[in-house]
Amino acid sequence: MSSVEELSAAYANFMLRPQPGPAVCAHCFDLTDGGTRCRHCAHGAAFADAMAAVSYSIGGEQLHHALVGYKRYSGTPGRYFIASLAAVLWRHLDDHETCLARAAGVDAFDLVTTVPSSDATRDATHRLHGLVGQLVTPVRPRYARLLRRTDTAVTPHRFHPERYAATAELRTRTVLLIDDTWTTGANAQSAAAALKAAGAERVAALVIGRYVNREWAHNDRQLRRLPLPFDWGRCALCDCR
């Protein structure tokens, strides 16, 4: 059986670690056109106490393909993407969960959960839940399904406090919320809002791939400045300290 290091090794050739800077959103690490907040964080809700991404997911490139493929493909290709992305997340959390906890103002997270599928009819089979709850050993003992998609009609990629509802009382608990991909971060913020409404004291959000479009504005120039190969020993929040 392949090890976590072996399964994740190839990703170091194309993953790009977000780094704080003058043209990077200080909250969600989206690339900006010079501002310290992306337009979504500047004008939207902010219920997550801290947010971080393992890597940028560039539209049409390798990590983006893996994050689409793990949900879309069956058989050997699907299993490979699931196992390798679980290894990426495992390796990152092993080294950097404490960085995210520190950014959220807590010593550790009591519970770990996942953002539900945007389609309520597909949530029961959403592969992210099994990937995190069954395959990622550093969080498996603390994992629980704490959120469900409601019937509230909401606009895609827009924050809505009633998009999700908590399935348990969370008074004083601290929660690590994991998602596979962010485009605007609205789903994660909506999920964080539901957790806070249920009493969670602190919520931090982590995504495997922070989606960016290489062709927009100065993104290509900014992305080309990020170092390869990917350094597993550092995270976006390490650079913030």
C-alpha positions in Angstrom: 0.0 0.0 0.0 1.3 3.4 -0.9 2.2 5.8 1.9 0.8 9.3 2.4 4.2 10.8 1.2 4.1 8.6 -1.9 0.5 9.4 -2.8 1.0 13.1 -2.4 4.5 13.4 -3.9 3.5 14.2 -7.4 1.3 17.1 -6.3 4.4 19.0 -5.2 5.2 19.5 -8.9 2.1 21.7 -9.5 0.6 22.8 -6.2 1.2 26.5 -5.4 1.1 27.6 -1.8 -0.8 30.9 -1.2 1.4 33.6 0.3 0.3 36.8 2.0 1.1 40.0 0.1 -0.1 43.3 -1.2 -2.2 41.7 -4.0 -3.6 38.8 -1.9 -6.8 38.8 0.1 -5.7 38.8 3.8 -8.7 36.7 4.7 -9.3 34.1 2.0 -6.0 34.3 0.0 -7.8 35.1 -3.3 -5.6 37.0 -5.7 -6.7 40.6 -6.0 -5.9 43.6 -8.3 -3.8 45.2 -5.6 -6.2 45.4 -2.6 -5.8 43.7 0.7 -9.4 42.2 0.5 -11.0 40.5 -2.4 -14.4 41.9 -3.4 -16.2 39.0 -1.8 -14.5 39.4 1.6 -14.8 43.2 1.4 -18.5 43.2 0.8 -19.7 39.8 2.1 -20.2 38.1 5.4 -17.2 36.8 7.5 -18.3 34.2 9.9 -15.1 32.0 9.7 -12.6 33.1 12.3 -9.7 32.0 10.0 -9.5 30.7 6.5 -6.6 29.0 4.7 -6.0 27.0 1.5 -3.5 24.2 0.9 -2.9 25.4 -2.6 -4.3 27.5 -5.4 -6.4 25.5 -7.9 -5.8 27.0 -11.3 -8.7 26.6 -13.7 -8.0 23.8 -16.2 -4.7 22.8 -14.6 -3.7 19.7 -12.6 -5.1 20.3 -9.2 -8.3 21.6 -10.6 -8.6 18.5 -12.7 -8.0 16.3 -9.6 -10.6 18.2 -7.6 -13.2 17.7 -10.4 -12.1 14.2 -11.1 -12.5 12.8 -7.6 -16.2 13.6 -7.7 -16.8 12.8 -11.4 -14.9 9.6 -12.1 -15.6 6.1 -11.0 -13.4 3.0 -11.0 -9.6 3.3 -10.8 -9.3 6.9 -11.8 -11.8 8.0 -9.2 -10.2 5.9 -6.5 -6.8 7.3 -7.3 -8.0 10.9 -7.1 -9.7 10.2 -3.8 -6.7 8.6 -2.3 -4.2 11.2 -3.5 -6.3 14.2 -2.4 -6.8 12.5 1.0 -3.0 12.1 1.3 -2.5 15.8 0.4 -5.0 16.9 3.1 -3.6 14.4 5.6 0.0 15.6 5.0 -1.0 19.3 5.3 -3.1 18.8 8.5 -0.3 16.7 10.1 2.0 19.7 9.8 -0.2 22.7 9.8 -3.5 22.2 11.7 -1.9 24.0 14.6 -1.2 27.0 12.4 -4.9 27.3 11.5 -5.9 26.8 15.1 -3.6 29.6 16.2 -5.0 31.9 13.5 -8.5 31.2 14.8 -7.4 32.0 18.3 -7.7 28.5 19.8 -5.4 25.8 21.0 -7.0 23.0 19.0 -10.3 22.0 17.3 -12.8 19.9 19.2 -14.6 18.8 16.0 -14.0 18.5 12.3 -16.7 18.6 9.7 -17.2 19.2 5.9 -19.2 21.6 3.8 -22.3 19.8 2.3 -22.8 19.5 -1.4 -24.4 22.5 -3.0 -27.0 20.0 -4.3 -29.0 18.6 -1.4 -30.0 15.5 -3.5 -26.4 14.5 -3.9 -25.1 15.3 -0.4 -25.5 11.8 0.9 -23.0 10.5 -1.7 -20.8 13.6 -1.7 -17.3 12.1 -1.7 -15.7 14.8 0.4 -17.4 13.4 3.5 -15.9 10.0 3.2 -12.5 11.4 2.1 -12.2 13.5 5.2 -14.1 11.3 7.7 -12.6 7.9 6.7 -9.3 8.4 5.0 -7.6 11.4 6.8 -6.3 9.9 10.0 -5.3 13.1 11.8 -9.0 14.2 11.9 -10.9 11.0 11.8 -11.6 10.6 15.5 -13.1 14.1 15.7 -15.1 14.0 12.4 -18.8 14.4 12.4 -21.5 15.4 9.9 -22.6 18.6 11.6 -24.3 20.3 8.6 -27.1 19.7 6.2 -28.2 21.5 3.1 -31.6 23.3 3.7 -34.4 23.7 1.2 -33.8 27.5 1.1 -33.4 28.7 -2.5 -30.1 30.6 -2.8 -28.0 32.0 -5.5 -24.9 29.9 -6.4 -21.6 31.4 -5.1 -23.4 33.9 -2.8 -23.4 33.9 1.0 -26.7 33.0 2.6 -27.1 32.4 6.4 -29.8 29.8 5.8 -28.0 27.8 3.0 -27.1 25.2 5.7 -28.4 24.1 9.1 -26.5 22.5 11.9 -27.5 19.0 13.0 -26.4 19.3 16.6 -26.0 21.8 19.4 -22.4 23.1 19.4 -22.2 25.3 22.4 -18.6 26.4 23.2 -17.2 23.8 20.7 -14.4 24.8 18.2 -14.8 23.4 14.7 -12.5 22.9 11.7 -14.6 23.1 8.6 -13.1 21.5 5.4 -14.1 22.0 1.8 -12.6 20.8 -1.5 -12.8 23.9 -3.6 -13.6 27.6 -3.0 -14.4 30.0 -5.8 -15.9 32.9 -3.8 -15.7 31.3 -0.4 -19.5 31.9 0.1 -20.3 28.2 0.8 -17.7 28.0 3.5 -18.9 31.3 5.0 -22.5 30.1 4.9 -21.5 26.9 6.6 -19.5 28.8 9.2 -22.6 31.0 9.9 -24.7 27.8 10.5 -22.1 26.4 12.9 -21.9 29.7 14.8 -25.8 29.9 15.0 -25.7 26.5 16.6 -23.3 27.8 19.3 -19.8 27.0 18.0 -17.3 29.3 19.7 -14.8 29.4 16.9 -14.8 28.1 13.3 -11.9 27.9 11.0 -12.2 26.9 7.3 -9.6 25.0 5.3 -9.9 24.2 1.5 -7.7 21.9 -0.6 -7.8 24.2 -3.7 -8.5 27.9 -3.7 -9.8 28.4 -7.3 -8.2 31.1 -9.4 -8.4 32.0 -13.1 -4.9 32.4 -14.5 -6.2 34.7 -17.3 -7.8 37.3 -15.0 -5.9 40.6 -14.5 -2.5 40.0 -13.0 -3.0 36.4 -11.8 -0.6 34.8 -14.2 2.2 37.1 -13.1 1.5 36.5 -9.4 1.2 32.8 -9.8 4.5 32.6 -11.7 6.2 34.1 -8.7 5.2 31.3 -6.4 7.9 28.7 -5.8 8.0 25.1 -7.1 8.3 22.4 -6.0 5.7 22.8 -3.3 7.1 23.0 0.2 5.1 20.8 2.5 6.9 22.3 5.6 5.3 25.7 5.1 1.7 26.9 4.8 0.0 30.2 4.0 -0.5 30.9 7.7 3.2 30.1 8.5 4.0 33.1 6.4 1.6 35.3 8.3 3.4 34.8 11.6 
